[in-house]
Amino acid sequence: MRHRILIDATQDWIRQVEQLERGALRGERVEAELVSVQPRFSRHIAQFTSKAARDGWRAERSRHALAPVAERLARAGIPFRTVQRLGKPAGNLSALERYAIPAGVAGLAALLAAVD
């Protein structure tokens, strides 16, 4: 059975991969399609960059996002293919969620580590 796994800024893919791993251990025939949705740029931004530069940036982001999932599936012996699409990414985060929250969590972690 083929499973489509959307890869985004969240770690929601972990549950889906665990389900595939359990199925593979039970001897089920499973495979995955890993989908990375990359953002389109507004024409106001796109006018200052080349198409090749935008495509390269999206490809790099996709590789980075898909790498941990692909590595885990490969270790489990689960066949997969990767797909990159343009559109509104799943789990689209606000600017606050993208920058402030991770920075705040990292700062809190550093403070907690310093206390020990």
N, C-alpha and C positions, 0 to 999 in steps of 0.2 A: 504494500500500500504506500502511495506517495503522500507525503505531508508537506504542505507549504508553510514555511516558517518566515515570518516577517522580522527582519533584523532592524532595530532602531536604537535610540539612545537608552532605552530601558534594558533590563536584563530579563525580560519576559520569555525570551527564547529558551532559557535554561529548563523550564518545566517541560516544554515541548521536546527538547533533546533528551531529557531523562525518560520521557514516555517512549521515545523511539529506542533508546538503549534497552529499556525493559522488554520491549517487543522483540528486539533482535536477540536478547538473551533467551526468550521463550521460543526462538526459532522462527518467528514470523518474518516474512519478506517485507522489509521496510526500506524506503528511500526518501530522501528529502530534497526539496527545492528551497534554497535559501534566497530570499528576496530582499535586496537593499534598495530602498526608495530614496533617491537623492533629490534635493530641491531644485526647482527652476529658479532662475534669477529674474528679477524684474528688469524691464528694458532699461531702467535708469542705471542699474548696476551693470548689466550686460554690455552697455555701450562702451564701457571703459576696459573691457577685457575681450580677448579673442575667444572664439568658440573652442579652439584647441586647448586653451588654458582652462576654461570652464570644464570641459570634458575630462581633462587630466586631473583636475581637482576632485571632481566627482568620482572618478575611477579610484583615486588614492583613498578617499573616504570610504568607498565601498570595500576595498581590500582590507582596510583597517578594521571596519565593522564586522566583516565576514570571517576574518582570520581565526578568532577564538572558537567560533562555532564550527567552521570547517575542520580545524585541528581536532576538536573533540569528536566529531563524527568520523573522521578518518581513523582515529585511535580505536573507535568502537567497531570499525569495519562496516560502517553504514554508507552506502553509496549516496552521493548527492551531486547537485549541480547548483551553480550560482547564477543569479540573474540581477541585473541592475536596471531599475526603471526611474523615470523622471516623474515627479509629482510632489504632492504634499506628503512628507514623511509621516509614517505611523508614529504615534506617540510624540507628535510635534510639541516641543517644549517652548515655553515662553523665555524671553531673555533672562528673567529672574531665575527660572529653573535651570537654564543652561550655564549661567555664570555665578550667580550669587550663592545658590544653595550648595553646589559642589565646593566652592571656595570656603563657605561656612563650615561644611562638614570636614574638609581638610584641616581648617584652622582648629576646630574642636578636637579632632584626632591628635593634632600636634600638641595641643594643650594637655590632653589626657596623658599622652606619652611623656611629656615633660614632668608631670606630677609624680609618675612612678620612679 
